[in-house]
Amino acid sequence: MTKLHTSVAALQLVERGFVTLEEDVSDLIPSFAKQKILTGFTDDGTPTFRKRKKPVTLRHLLTHSAGAGYPFLHESLHKFVQWKKLSKEAGTVDELFDTPLLYEPGEGFLYGSAADRVGQVIEKLTGQSLEEYMREHIWEPLGMDSTTFFPEQHPHIQARRVPMTFSADGKSPAAENPDAPTFTTFLREPFGGQGLFASMRDHGKLLHSLLVDDGKVLNRETAAMMFRPQLSSASKRDLLDKMQNPWWVVGDFPPTGEYDWGLASILIDGDSHPYRRNGALAWYGAANTFWFIDREAGVCGVFGTQVLPPFNSRIKPLIKAFEEETYRRVGKL
């Protein structure tokens, strides 16, 4: 659930005048800016490309409409990674996500590594590591003393780490496997899209701050933007198409046709959902974790497990039950 923290950090820089949502940030992320658009593969498996024509903006990156994907979620990117022989043990953003774009910025939607590029933008603009910036501007102001990218550097956090468990088929019992790599095993720097370690209580403090709009991390005008639709018409069509079969999502997202993307996560964009209100935000983490903020209903929540891989079929109904019960207890269901 790292991406929420990264989104808040980026919006802090917007409200402080470091960057706008609309300006081209290509110069701040040269390794990303050099990427071409993948157009296909020749008969012998060699990828083909064309040059990107449109600028990359912070809004594109925050809304996953910049064209960057995850190889494990997209067949063409997976094929490219195999062709280029990219190492699964890559430890930096540039190494791990040295992959092409799949469409022009603003012309599609693809959940992926764009948030990791937002992290690079933050570091470039502030001269601080993502860890340093978030600690100073998010975690300390909210009293989040159990959050870090590097738990081994913080004994009081390291001592409380819960072992990761694995359920390969999503049906068998989850079991510990200390030798199995996770999404953080090889990382050597903070990633804007993955890698944070935190207690559920700590993450809940950030959710609650945004729910009650207390101004501790974002002013009210900036925070409000997070809860408004941000996608272009083309990107929204692509998102809605992908939400018809949301196998790539943790949590319950029925095919209501009422989704957009805010500046942090998926956005409920209508009134057809059984209990989520229009403007609610919700999203997930790879270890089958989940969070939500519904300002109209006055609720937020975070659900945590330590189970890989994502999309566990036994955990999805548990998340749904937890979210529904949260609404029920405050009389909003």
VEXDREN-2710 file (C-alpha; in Angstrom, 1 decimal):
% VEXDREN-2710
k/r/px/py/pz
1/MET/0.0/0.0/0.0
2/THR/3.1/2.2/-0.5
3/LYS/1.4/4.1/-3.4
4/LEU/-0.9/6.1/-1.1
5/HIS/2.1/7.5/0.8
6/THR/3.8/8.4/-2.5
7/SER/0.7/10.1/-3.8
8/VAL/0.4/12.3/-0.6
9/ALA/4.1/13.2/-0.8
10/ALA/3.7/14.2/-4.5
11/LEU/0.7/16.3/-3.8
12/GLN/2.5/18.1/-1.0
13/LEU/5.1/19.2/-3.6
14/VAL/2.2/20.4/-5.8
15/GLU/0.8/22.6/-3.1
16/ARG/4.2/23.9/-2.2
17/GLY/4.8/24.9/-5.8
18/PHE/7.6/22.4/-6.6
19/VAL/5.7/21.0/-9.6
20/THR/2.3/21.1/-11.2
21/LEU/0.0/18.2/-12.2
22/GLU/0.1/19.3/-15.8
23/GLU/3.7/20.0/-16.6
24/ASP/6.0/17.6/-18.4
25/VAL/8.2/15.9/-15.8
26/SER/10.3/13.9/-18.4
27/ASP/13.5/15.8/-17.5
28/LEU/13.1/14.7/-13.9
29/ILE/12.9/11.0/-14.8
30/PRO/15.2/10.6/-17.8
31/SER/15.3/6.7/-17.6
32/PHE/11.5/6.7/-18.0
33/ALA/11.4/9.5/-20.6
34/LYS/13.7/7.5/-22.9
35/GLN/11.2/4.6/-23.1
36/LYS/9.5/4.0/-26.4
37/ILE/6.1/2.6/-26.9
38/LEU/5.9/-1.2/-27.6
39/THR/4.0/-2.0/-30.7
40/GLY/4.5/-5.7/-31.0
41/PHE/7.0/-8.5/-31.7
42/THR/8.4/-9.9/-34.9
43/ASP/8.1/-13.6/-35.8
44/ASP/11.4/-14.3/-34.0
45/GLY/10.3/-12.6/-30.8
46/THR/12.1/-9.3/-31.3
47/PRO/10.1/-6.3/-29.9
48/THR/9.1/-3.4/-32.1
49/PHE/8.6/0.2/-31.0
50/ARG/7.7/3.7/-31.9
51/LYS/8.7/7.0/-30.3
52/ARG/6.5/8.6/-27.6
53/LYS/4.9/11.8/-28.9
54/LYS/3.1/13.1/-25.8
55/PRO/4.6/14.5/-22.6
56/VAL/4.5/12.7/-19.3
57/THR/2.8/14.6/-16.5
58/LEU/2.6/14.0/-12.8
59/ARG/-1.2/13.5/-13.3
60/HIS/-0.5/10.7/-15.8
61/LEU/1.8/9.0/-13.3
62/LEU/-0.5/9.4/-10.3
63/THR/-3.4/7.9/-12.3
64/HIS/-1.6/5.0/-14.0
65/SER/-2.4/6.6/-17.4
66/ALA/1.3/7.2/-18.4
67/GLY/1.6/3.9/-20.2
68/ALA/3.8/2.0/-17.7
69/GLY/2.7/-1.4/-16.6
70/TYR/3.8/-4.4/-14.4
71/PRO/5.3/-7.3/-16.3
72/PHE/3.5/-9.8/-14.1
73/LEU/0.1/-8.2/-15.0
74/HIS/0.6/-7.7/-18.8
75/GLU/1.6/-10.5/-21.2
76/SER/3.5/-8.2/-23.7
77/LEU/5.6/-6.7/-20.9
78/HIS/6.3/-10.2/-19.5
79/LYS/7.4/-11.2/-23.0
80/PHE/9.6/-8.2/-23.3
81/VAL/11.3/-8.9/-19.9
82/GLN/12.1/-12.4/-21.0
83/TRP/13.5/-11.2/-24.3
84/LYS/15.7/-8.6/-22.6
85/LYS/16.6/-11.0/-19.8
86/LEU/15.9/-8.4/-17.1
87/SER/17.0/-9.7/-13.7
88/LYS/14.3/-10.5/-11.2
89/GLU/16.9/-9.5/-8.6
90/ALA/17.1/-5.9/-9.8
91/GLY/17.3/-3.5/-6.8
92/THR/16.6/-0.1/-8.3
93/VAL/13.7/1.5/-10.0
94/ASP/15.6/2.0/-13.2
95/GLU/16.8/-1.6/-13.3
96/LEU/13.6/-3.3/-12.4
97/PHE/11.3/-1.2/-14.6
98/ASP/13.5/-0.8/-17.7
99/THR/10.5/-1.6/-19.8
100/PRO/8.7/0.2/-22.6
101/LEU/5.4/2.0/-22.5
102/LEU/2.2/0.4/-23.9
103/TYR/0.4/3.5/-25.1
104/GLU/0.7/7.3/-25.3
105/PRO/0.4/9.1/-21.9
106/GLY/-3.3/9.9/-21.3
107/GLU/-4.6/7.5/-23.9
108/GLY/-5.1/4.4/-21.7
109/PHE/-5.1/2.9/-18.2
110/LEU/-2.7/0.3/-17.0
111/TYR/-1.9/-0.4/-13.3
112/GLY/1.8/-0.6/-12.9
113/SER/5.1/1.0/-12.1
114/ALA/4.1/4.7/-12.6
115/ALA/4.1/5.3/-8.9
116/ASP/7.7/4.2/-8.7
117/ARG/8.5/7.0/-11.1
118/VAL/6.6/9.4/-8.9
119/GLY/9.0/8.5/-6.2
120/GLN/11.9/9.4/-8.4
121/VAL/10.3/12.8/-9.1
122/ILE/9.9/13.4/-5.4
123/GLU/13.6/12.6/-4.8
124/LYS/14.8/14.7/-7.7
125/LEU/12.7/17.8/-6.6
126/THR/13.6/17.6/-2.9
127/GLY/17.1/16.3/-2.9
128/GLN/16.0/13.8/-0.2
129/SER/15.5/10.0/-0.4
130/LEU/11.9/8.9/-0.3
131/GLU/12.4/7.5/3.2
132/GLU/13.8/10.9/4.4
133/TYR/11.1/12.9/2.8
134/MET/8.2/10.8/4.0
135/ARG/9.5/10.5/7.5
136/GLU/9.8/14.3/7.8
137/HIS/6.6/15.3/6.0
138/ILE/4.1/12.4/6.6
139/TRP/5.1/9.8/9.2
140/GLU/6.4/12.1/12.0
141/PRO/3.6/14.7/11.7
142/LEU/1.1/11.8/12.1
143/GLY/2.9/10.0/14.8
144/MET/3.7/7.0/12.5
145/ASP/6.7/5.5/14.3
146/SER/6.4/2.0/12.8
147/THR/6.8/2.8/9.1
148/THR/9.9/2.5/7.0
149/PHE/11.4/1.2/3.8
150/PHE/14.3/-0.4/5.7
151/PRO/13.1/-2.2/8.8
152/GLU/16.6/-3.7/9.4
153/GLN/17.8/-0.2/10.2
154/HIS/15.1/0.2/12.9
155/PRO/15.4/-2.5/15.6
156/HIS/12.0/-1.6/17.2
157/ILE/10.3/-2.2/13.8
158/GLN/12.4/-5.2/12.7
159/ALA/11.6/-7.0/16.0
160/ARG/7.9/-6.8/15.2
161/ARG/8.0/-8.0/11.6
162/VAL/5.6/-10.8/10.8
163/PRO/6.9/-13.5/8.5
164/MET/5.5/-13.6/4.9
165/THR/3.4/-16.6/4.1
166/PHE/2.6/-18.2/0.7
167/SER/-0.4/-20.0/-0.8
168/ALA/0.5/-20.9/-4.3
169/ASP/-3.0/-21.9/-5.6
170/GLY/-5.0/-19.5/-3.4
171/LYS/-6.8/-22.5/-1.8
172/SER/-4.2/-24.3/0.2
173/PRO/-3.2/-23.1/3.7
174/ALA/-0.7/-20.3/3.7
175/ALA/2.7/-21.4/4.9
176/GLU/6.0/-19.6/5.8
177/ASN/8.9/-20.0/3.4
178/PRO/11.9/-18.0/4.6
179/ASP/13.8/-18.7/1.4
180/ALA/11.1/-17.5/-1.0
181/PRO/11.7/-13.9/-2.4
182/THR/9.0/-11.3/-1.9
183/PHE/8.4/-7.9/-3.6
184/THR/11.0/-6.3/-1.3
185/THR/13.7/-8.9/-1.1
186/PHE/16.2/-7.4/-3.6
187/LEU/15.3/-3.7/-3.3
188/ARG/18.3/-1.4/-2.6
189/GLU/16.4/2.0/-2.6
190/PRO/12.9/3.2/-1.7
191/PHE/10.3/2.6/-4.4
192/GLY/7.3/4.8/-4.7
193/GLY/5.1/1.9/-5.6
194/GLN/6.2/-0.9/-3.3
195/GLY/8.4/-1.8/-0.4
196/LEU/7.0/0.0/2.7
197/PHE/6.8/-1.8/6.0
198/ALA/4.2/-0.5/8.4
199/SER/1.8/-1.5/11.2
200/MET/-1.8/-1.5/10.3
201/ARG/-2.3/1.2/13.0
202/ASP/0.3/3.4/11.4
203/HIS/-1.3/3.1/7.9
204/GLY/-4.7/3.8/9.6
205/LYS/-3.4/7.1/10.9
206/LEU/-2.8/8.3/7.3
207/LEU/-6.2/7.1/6.3
208/HIS/-7.9/8.9/9.2
209/SER/-6.0/12.1/8.5
210/LEU/-7.4/12.2/5.0
211/LEU/-10.8/11.1/6.1
212/VAL/-11.3/13.9/8.7
213/ASP/-9.3/16.4/6.6
214/ASP/-7.2/17.6/9.5
215/GLY/-4.6/19.4/7.4
216/LYS/-1.7/17.6/9.0
217/VAL/-0.3/16.3/5.6
218/LEU/-2.3/18.1/3.0
219/ASN/-4.3/21.3/2.9
220/ARG/-8.1/20.9/2.3
221/GLU/-8.0/22.1/-1.3
222/THR/-5.2/19.7/-2.3
223/ALA/-6.7/16.7/-0.4
224/ALA/-10.1/17.3/-2.1
225/MET/-8.4/16.7/-5.5
226/MET/-7.6/13.2/-4.4
227/PHE/-11.3/12.4/-4.2
228/ARG/-12.2/13.7/-7.7
229/PRO/-12.1/11.9/-11.1
230/GLN/-8.8/12.5/-12.8
231/LEU/-8.8/10.3/-15.9
232/SER/-9.2/11.4/-19.5
233/SER/-12.1/10.0/-21.4
234/ALA/-9.9/7.5/-23.2
235/SER/-8.2/6.4/-20.0
236/LYS/-11.5/6.0/-18.2
237/ARG/-12.9/3.9/-21.0
238/ASP/-9.8/1.6/-20.7
239/LEU/-10.2/1.4/-16.9
240/LEU/-13.9/0.6/-17.1
241/ASP/-13.1/-2.1/-19.7
242/LYS/-10.5/-3.7/-17.3
243/MET/-13.0/-3.5/-14.4
244/GLN/-15.4/-5.8/-16.2
245/ASN/-13.1/-8.6/-15.2
246/PRO/-11.0/-7.3/-12.3
247/TRP/-8.9/-10.4/-11.7
248/TRP/-5.9/-8.0/-11.2
249/VAL/-7.5/-6.3/-8.2
250/VAL/-7.6/-7.4/-4.5
251/GLY/-11.0/-6.6/-2.8
252/ASP/-14.6/-6.5/-4.0
253/PHE/-15.2/-4.3/-7.1
254/PRO/-18.5/-5.3/-8.7
255/PRO/-19.1/-4.4/-12.4
256/THR/-21.1/-1.2/-11.7
257/GLY/-19.5/0.8/-14.6
258/GLU/-18.9/3.6/-12.1
259/TYR/-15.2/3.8/-11.6
260/ASP/-12.5/6.5/-12.2
261/TRP/-9.1/7.2/-10.7
262/GLY/-8.4/9.8/-8.1
263/LEU/-4.9/11.0/-7.3
264/ALA/-4.2/8.0/-5.1
265/SER/-6.3/5.1/-6.1
266/ILE/-9.5/3.9/-7.7
267/LEU/-12.4/6.2/-7.2
268/ILE/-16.1/5.3/-6.9
269/ASP/-17.7/7.5/-9.6
270/GLY/-21.4/6.9/-9.1
271/ASP/-24.1/5.7/-6.8
272/SER/-24.7/2.1/-7.8
273/HIS/-22.4/0.5/-5.3
274/PRO/-24.2/-1.3/-2.5
275/TYR/-22.5/0.7/0.3
276/ARG/-19.5/2.8/-1.0
277/ARG/-20.5/6.4/-1.6
278/ASN/-19.7/8.5/-4.6
279/GLY/-16.1/9.8/-4.3
280/ALA/-14.8/7.0/-2.0
281/LEU/-11.2/5.8/-2.6
282/ALA/-10.0/2.2/-2.1
283/TRP/-7.1/0.1/-3.1
284/TYR/-4.9/-2.8/-2.2
285/GLY/-1.4/-4.1/-1.5
286/ALA/0.4/-7.1/-3.0
287/ALA/0.3/-9.2/0.2
288/ASN/-3.6/-9.2/0.0
289/THR/-3.9/-6.0/2.0
290/PHE/-6.7/-3.4/1.5
291/TRP/-7.6/0.1/2.5
292/PHE/-10.5/2.5/1.9
293/ILE/-11.6/6.1/2.7
294/ASP/-15.2/7.2/2.3
295/ARG/-15.6/10.8/3.3
296/GLU/-19.4/10.9/2.6
297/ALA/-20.0/7.8/4.8
298/GLY/-17.5/9.0/7.4
299/VAL/-15.5/5.7/7.4
300/CYS/-12.0/4.5/6.6
301/GLY/-10.4/1.2/7.2
302/VAL/-7.3/-1.0/6.5
303/PHE/-7.2/-4.8/6.3
304/GLY/-3.9/-6.6/6.6
305/THR/-2.6/-10.1/5.8
306/GLN/0.9/-11.4/5.1
307/VAL/0.0/-13.7/2.2
308/LEU/1.5/-13.9/-1.3
309/PRO/0.8/-14.1/-4.1
310/PRO/-1.8/-11.4/-4.6
311/PHE/-5.4/-12.0/-5.6
312/ASN/-5.9/-14.9/-3.1
313/SER/-9.5/-16.2/-3.7
314/ARG/-10.0/-17.0/0.0
315/ILE/-9.0/-13.6/1.2
316/LYS/-11.2/-11.5/-1.2
317/PRO/-14.4/-12.4/0.6
318/LEU/-12.8/-11.7/4.0
319/ILE/-11.9/-8.2/2.8
320/LYS/-15.5/-7.7/1.6
321/ALA/-16.9/-8.8/4.9
322/PHE/-14.5/-6.5/6.8
323/GLU/-15.4/-3.5/4.7
324/GLU/-19.2/-4.2/4.9
325/GLU/-19.0/-4.6/8.7
326/THR/-17.2/-1.3/9.0
327/TYR/-20.1/0.5/7.2
328/ARG/-22.7/-1.5/9.2
329/ARG/-21.2/-0.5/12.5
330/VAL/-21.6/3.2/11.7
331/GLY/-25.1/2.7/10.3
332/LYS/-24.1/3.4/6.7
333/LEU/-25.0/0.0/5.2
END
